[in-house]
């Protein structure tokens, strides 16, 4: 049970790290006027944020079942 929780926390931490990297890349692309790159990064960032939200919902459901 604890291992599952640790894995879940690791997954969330990894998603947060990826989101942070994408935000930095997006900022650079916007400052450099790379419009298409910025649009692609915005889509990727949105997907990662949705994954994070989905993962948080799963964690909450797991905690509620304890």
Secondary structure, 3 states (H helix, E strand, C coil): CHHHHHHHHHHHHHHHHHHHHHHHHHHHHHHCCCHHHHHHHHHHHHHHHHHHHHHHHHHHHHHHCC
